[in-house]
Amino acid sequence: MQVSKEEKSIKRQKISFASALLIVLGSCIGAGIFFKSRSVLEGSGHYLTLAIFAWVLSSFAIISMAFSLLEISSVSTHSNTSLIDWNKKFNSQFIYKLSRNFMVFIYLPLTYFSMPLYFVQTLQDAYQAFSLATNADFNFNLDWLIVLIIVLVFLYYFSIVGLSSKLANWHNKIILVFKFLPIIIVVVLSFVMFFSGGAAKLNSKPTFLDIKEIVENKESLKYTIPGIGWILSLAAIFFTYEGFFAATGIQTEMKEPKKTPLAILFGLLIVTAIYLLLAIAMSIVGDGSISSFISVLKNDLNWNEQIISYLLGFTNIFIALGILGILNAFTMWGPRLVEELILHGDFKFLQKYKHKLNIEKPVVGTIITLVFSTFLIIILFLIGTFAFIDDSKYDNYGSKLDSLYSLADILGNWSALISFAFIAIAIFGGLKNRKTNKVKVTKFKHFVLFSVISLVVTWLILIFSIAIPIFDLLALFWIKDTKDVLVPRLVKVLILFAFFAISAFPIFFESLKKKYLKKKIKK
């Protein structure tokens, strides 16, 4: 009878299907859609039809990926390791360890760095809206240090919350309310402005700049050559879905773990419908960004300044609060991921903590992720504020914070793309498994079709996303004064190689160590 009571108590603490669905929404819907809508419009030559097609194609590719994961994730219905475990089951040991190291040493810490940072950035946008100022600069002497403290405070708070899946689940539900408020406000406001005669930066046909003009103006090649910018806009849309797989990392916290893939699928369908509506709304007035609403309302429609400031100020505050939902999902998942990997024998240097692990309340995993992430966050803040040059044309938040946000964008974009690449590699492994049947899976009827669609779109995006920064770097040979663009363009390429090196180095080190020990034994 006692066992039965304990089982019931544990089950009550578990997450339901509906709650899992909300976690998918919480981990996807953040500020991404508001940040990337403008870049999608620019990449489409400010042609609305092409921009909408970009959203439809990318969304279809993501949903195809989710359908593919119904079969892929059937091999790990009681695991928190998501794409790491998928690559372990369907691919080589090298790919498995590469994905593991990337997720633990790069992806998680960068998420812990960027999400609180984007929270502060959006608060600055709110400050600009409330004051109707020309920029969002706080004008503090040590603004970067204050932002660093805020980032760490929110990271530590949500990490403590993440120890309890029940408490984190409640946080997600509360934050989700704030996520939908700006969506409703922006959609309604956009259509009101549109029907009131608000101007939009749209063209009757796609318009792209001449390649010679682009190089001379030190712009990226993504703004020229019809099709290139559009393909890269697909990558921007992928970024807005980043984190959906974090929901697969809470399977052990669900009452019915097998229903996790369905929760992801339904969640993504809802997110896609919201994104399409929001993307259209933000494109029919202004330039695709919320900040452009100020000039439309003020100059085109002559609205009262106080109404404009309150409306857009509170909208940005709600967006900022929504970003915390993504942090909430990852601080719940990250420590459980780390503890499960230690439990399975990964990271030999952490095996001494094995007897202290408790995945339901991952104190050890939380401490490990916090220590490593804090160290990395401080380093990135110092690099971003003192050693990096902003070329993203922010010019809005103060020179040091402009550079920091620009660096965060580069790190975040690469991180998101590589995470999708590892999902694609896992799906490719699943396709090979259809021929070999080495791994026992629950087969999904249309797996092959949806896998091929998601793989083609994902690899097309990856090829162009990697090629363009390299071509931008090579274009410097045709630019006379490279002082202000050399560092950021070089850093963009170096970060990609650094990500691979950080992920691969422990594997090669482990291999060399084994060879050395074998030779020692023979002697």
N, C-alpha and C positions, 0 to 999 in steps of 0.2 A: 504493500500500500504506500509505503514511504517513497519507493522508486517512482511509482505512478504520479505522486504529487510533485516530485522533482521534475519529471518529464513535462508535466503540465505547466509548471512554473517556467521552465526553459522555453517551451513553445509559445507562452504568452509574451515572452521577451523578443521573440523572433519577428522578422519583418514580413508583412503580408504582401500579396501580389500587387494590390493597389498602392501600397507604400513604396514597393520596388519601382512601380511605374512612375511615381512622383520623384523618386531618386534619379531616374533616367532623365526626366524633365529638368530636375535641379542641376544635374551634372552637365547638361547640354546648354540650356538657355542661360546665357550670361550677358556680357556686354559685347561678345563677338559679333553678333548680328548688327549692332549699332556701330561698331568700329569698322567692319568690313564692307558694309553696303556701299560706301563711297568708292572703295577700291575696285569693287565689282563693276560699278558704273563706269569708272575711268578705263578699266580694262576692256570694256565693251564699246569703247569709243563714244560714250554718252548716248548710246542707242538703246532705248528701253527694251525693245523686243529681244535684242541680243543678250541683255542683262538678265531678263526673265528666263531665257533659254539656259543661261549659265546656271541659275538657281535650280531650274527643273532637272537638268542633267546631273549636276553634283548631288542633289538630293536623291535622285533615282539611284545613283551609284552607291551612296551611303546606305540606302534602304536595301539595295541588292547585297551589300556587304553584310547587313544585319540578317537577311534571309540565309546567306551562306553560313553565318555563324550558328544558325540553328543546328546544323550538322556538326560543325567544328567543335562547338562548345559542349556537345553531348558526351565528349570524352572526359570532361572535368566538371561534373555537376555538383561536386562537393569541394571545390577548390576556390581560393581567393586570388590565384595567380594569373587568371585570364590569359592574355596573349602569350605570356611566358610559358604556361603549361601547354598551350596549343602548339607552339613551336617545338616544345620538348617531345610531344607525341608525334607530330607530323614531319619534323625536319631533323637535320643533323645536330649533333651535340654542340658544334660550333655556333650554329644559328641560335640554338636554345640559350647558350651562355651569353651570346652577344645581346640578345633581346633582354635577358635577365639583368645584365650589367647596365644596359642602357636605361631600363625602367627604374632601377634602384639608385644608380649613381648620377643619372642625368635628368630623366623625365620627372620623377617625383620632386626632387629638390627645386627644379626650375618652376614647377607648378606652385610650390610653396613660396617661391620668390615672386613670380609674376602676378598671381591672383590678388594678393593683398596690395601689390604695387598698382595694379589697374584699378583697384578699389579707390586708392588715394587719387589717382589721375582723374577718375570720374567725379570725385568730390571737388577737385579743382575746376572741372567743367561746370559743376553746380555753383561754385563760388563766382565764376565768370558770369553765369546766367543771372544770378541774384543781383550782382553789382552792375550788370550790363557793361562790364569793362572790355577793353580791347584785347586783353589777354587774361590767362588764368594764373599768373605768377603770384604766389603768396607774399613775395618780397620779404622773406625772412633771410637773415644772414646764413644760417645753417639749415636751410630748408631740407637738404638731402638727409641730414642727421635726424631731423624730426620725422621724416618719412620712413627712415630705417627703423626707428623705434616703433612707429605705428604698425609697420609690416610685421615685426617680430611679436608685438603684443597680440595682434589678430591671429597670427600663426599658432602661438602658444595656446591661446584661448580655444581655438577650434580643435587643436590636437588633444586637449583635455576633454572637450566635448566628445570627440571621436572615440574615446575609450568605451563609451556606452552607445551601442547601436540604437538603443531606444531613444536616448537623449538627442543623438545626432539626427535621428529620423524626425523628431519633433522640430528641431531647428530647421530642417529641410522644408517642412510643411509651412512654417512661419515665413521663411525667406521666399518660398515659392509665391506667396501672395504679392510680395514686393516685386517679383520678377514679372508678373502679369500686368501690374499697374502701368509701368512705362510703355508696355506694348499697346495696351488699350489707348493710353493718352496719345502716343505717337501716331497710331493708325487713324484715330478720330481727327486729330489736329491736322494731319497731312491732307486728308480728304476735304476738310473744311477750308484749308488754305487753297487747295486745288480748285475747288468750285467757287472760291472767292476771287480767283484770278491771280494767285501766287505764281511767281516765275519759277521755271525749272531749267536746269542746265542740261537740256536734252537736245539731241540732233535728229534731223529727219533721216539721216543715214550714218553708219559708223564713220567716225573721223579720227584719223591717226596722224601723228606728226611725222615729218620726213626724217629719215635715219641720220642724215648729215646734221640737221638742226638739233636732234636729240643729243648726239655726241658733243657738239659744240657747246650746248647748254648744260653739259654734265648731268644729263638725265639718264635714267636707266633705260635699256633697250626694251623693257617690258611695255613702254608707252608707245612703241612704234611697231612696224611690221604687222599688218592685220592678222589676227589670230593668236599671236604670242601673248599679248596682254589679256586676251579673253581666256586662254588656257590657264594663265596664272591666276585669273580671277576665280577659276574653279578651285585652286589651292586655297584661296582666301575663304571660300565657302566651306571647304573641308575643315578649316580652322574653327568655324562656328559650331561644328559638331564634335569637336575634340572633347574627349572625356566620357563619351557615351559608354565606352567599354569599362569604365570604372564601376558601373553597376554590376558587371559580371564578376567583379572582385568582392562582392558581398553575398555570394551564394550561400556560404555557411551560415549567414545571419537570417536567411529566409526560411519560412515555414515549409515551403515547397521549392527546394533549389532547382528542380527540373523546369520550373516555369520562368526562370530568369531570362532565357533568350526571348520568350514571348513578351515579357515586360519591356525588354529593350526594343523589340520590333514595334510594338504598339506605341511606345514612347517616342520613337523616331518618326513615326507617321504623324503624330500630333505635332511634334517639333517642326516637321517639314511644312505642314499646313500653316503654322504660325509664321515661319520664316518667309514663305512665299508672299503672304499677305503683307508682312512688314516691309519686305524688300520693295514691293511695288509701291507701297505707301510712301516710303522714304525717297523713292526715285522720281515721283511725279511733281515734287516741289523741291527747291533748293538744289544742292549738289550731291545728295545722297547721305549727308551727315546731319545730325541734330543741330550742331552749331550753326549751320547755314539757315536754320529756321528763324534765328534772331533777325537777320537782315531782311528776310522775306516778310516777316510779321511787322517789322519796324518800318522798312522803306517801301515795300510794295502795298501792304494792306493797312498801314498806319494804325496799328493796334496800340493800346495804352501800354507804356513801357513797364509799369508795375505789374500788369497782368502777364506780360511776356516773361518778366523776370521770375515771377512766382511759378508760372506754368513750366518753364524749361528748367528752372532751378530744382524744383521738386522731382521732375522727371529724371534728372541726372542723379539725384539722391537715391531714388528707387532703383535705378540701373546699378549704382554702386553697391547697394544692399544685395541686389541679385547676384553680383559677382561672388559674394561670400558663399553662396550656395554651392558653387563649384569647389571652393576651398573646403567647405564642409564635407562634401562627398569624398574628396581625396584624402583628407585627414582621417576619415573613417576607414578608407581602404588601405592606404599606405602602410601603416603599422602592422595590419593583419597580413599583408603581402610579405613584408620582411620576416615576420615570425614564422609564417608557413614555409618560407624558403629555408630558414635556419633549421626548422623541424625536419625538413627533407634532406638535410646534410649539406646544403649550399653554404658558402662563406665559412670556411673552416675556422677562421680567426674569431668567429662569433659563437662557436659550438659550446663554449664554456657557459653560455647563458641558456642552453637548451632546456635544462630542468626548471627554469623560471618562466617558461613561455606559457601564455594563456590567451589563445586567439580570441576568446569571447571578451576579454578585457586586456588588450595587448600593451601592457605597461612597458615591457622591454622594447618592443617594436617602436613604440612612440618615442622613447628616450633616444634610441639609435637614430631614427629619422630626424628628430629635432636637433641633435648634436651635429650631425652631418650637414643638415640644411642650413642651420644657423651660421656655420663656418662658411659655407658656399655663398649665402646671401650677403654676408659682410664683404667678402672678396668682390662679388659682382657689383655691389654698391660703390666700392672704392674705384673699381675699373670704370664703371659707367659714368661716374661723376667727375673723375680726374684724368682718365686716360683715353676716353672715347670721344669721338667727334660726331655730332648729330648730322645726318644727311637726309633725314626723313621729312624735313621742313615742318617740324612741330612748331618751333619758334613761338611757343605759347605759354609754357609752364615755368620759365626760368632756365637759363643756359645749362646749368648742371642737371636739372631734372629732365630737360629736353633730351640730353644725351643719354641719361639713364633709361628713359622710356623707349628711346630708339634702340638701345642695346637689348632691352627686354623684348621688343618686337622681333628682332633678328633671332634671338635665342628661342623664343616661343614658336616662331614660324618653323624653324628647323626641327624643333622638338616634336611639334604636331605632325609634320610630314613624315618623320622617321617612325613615329608610333603607328601611323597608318601603313607605312611600308612593311612593318613587322606583322601587322594584321593581314596584309596582302600576301606576305610570304607564307603565313600559316594557312591561308585559304588555298594557295598554290600547292602546299603540301597535302591538303585535303583532297585536291583534284587528283594528285598522283596516287593517293590512297584508294581512290575509286578503281584504279587499275590493279593495284597490288593487294588491297584488302588486308594490309598488315595490322592496321588499327581498327578495332571494333567500334563502330559508330552507329548512332540512330540515323538512318538515311532519310534525307529530305528530298522529295520528288523533283523539285526544280533546282537542286543544288548546283549542277554544272552550268546551267544557263546564267543564274545570278552570279556565280563565281567569276565566270568569264567577263561579264559586264563590269563588275566591280574592279577586277584586275586590270582590264584595258584602260579604264578611266584613271585609276590610281597610278599606274605606271606612266601614263601619258603626262599626268601632272608632275610626277617625280622627275622625269627626264628633263622637262622644261624648267622646273624649279631649281634644278641643280645646274643646268647649262647656262641660264641667263646671268646669274651672279659671276660665273667664270668669264662669260663674254663681256660683261660690264667691266671686269677687272682688266681684260685684254684691251678694251677700248681706250684705256688710259694712255696708250702709246700714241693716240691721235689727239690727245688733249694737252695743251701747252701748260696750263697751271693746274696741277693735280693736288695742291696742298689740302683743300677742304674735302676731297672725295677719296683720296688714296686710302686713308685709315679705315673708314667704314666699309669700302668695297673689299679691301684685303681681309678685314675681320669677318665679313660674311662668308668668305670661302674658307678661311682658317677654322672658323667655328665648326663647319661641317666635318673637316678632317679631325678636329679635336674631339668631336663627339664619337667618331669611329675609333680613334686612338684610345680614349678613356674606356670605351666598351670592350675593345679587343685586348688591351694590355694585360689585364688580369688572366685572360685565357692563355696567352703566350707565356706569361710568367709561370703559371701553373704547369704548363707543358714542359718548360725548361727545368722546373724543379723536379718533376717526375723523372725526366731523363737523367738528371744529376744523381738522384737517389738510386736509380737502377744501376748506374755506373759504380756508385759507391758500394752497393751490395755485392756486385760482381767482384770487386777488388777484395 
